[in-house]
Amino acid sequence: MKALPIVLAFLFPIFVHGQTANSCPMHDQQKGSTHHATEVDERGDKAMGFSHEKSTHHFQLLATGGIIEVSTNDMTDTATVDEIRGHLSHIAQMFTAGDFQLPMFIHDIVPPGVPVMKSKSTAITYAFESTPTGGRVRIKTSDPDALNAVHQFLTFQIEDHRTGDSNTVKSPA
């Protein structure tokens, strides 16, 4: 019987404030995060020309820059492999020209690092490389400010695309 007053003491604030899982601020924040993730995926599919469900993205931070890599989930899906290669080749050309409109469209914000990457465009190279299952863009720079910006950009990509990739800087392969 002594437990009843303790249980009521814990439940009373919930009833008084009317807080439920649906009205909890943390729950609202999580729903917003899920909504944002869905929108990133939808805009990404539109911008890339292939489904995020048919491909896997990876982002690596390297001591000389980094890598954006996309591969098909089905090695027999040659159409997706070709679409990935076309997209990444286009990305390398756009980034070389200082054009970051696609990531800004996909994420609905200017990703961290982009302003410096634009201003330091002559200090950064973006090279497309074909892989058996898709492709990659190898980003290189020897400029410390540009390198920091590239790492900020890639770390943001890891988080917003929910890849689970490490944001530890590695030696280039």
Secondary structure, DSSP 8 states (H G I E B T S, - for coil): -THHHHHHHHHHHHHHHT--TTT-HHHHHHHHHHHHHHHHHHHHHHHHSS-GGGEEEEEEEETTEEEEEEEESSTT-HHHHHHHHHHHHHHHHHHHTT--HHHHHHHSS--TTHHHHHHTGGGEEEEEEEETTEEEEEEEE--HHHHHHHHHHHHHHHHHTT-------B---
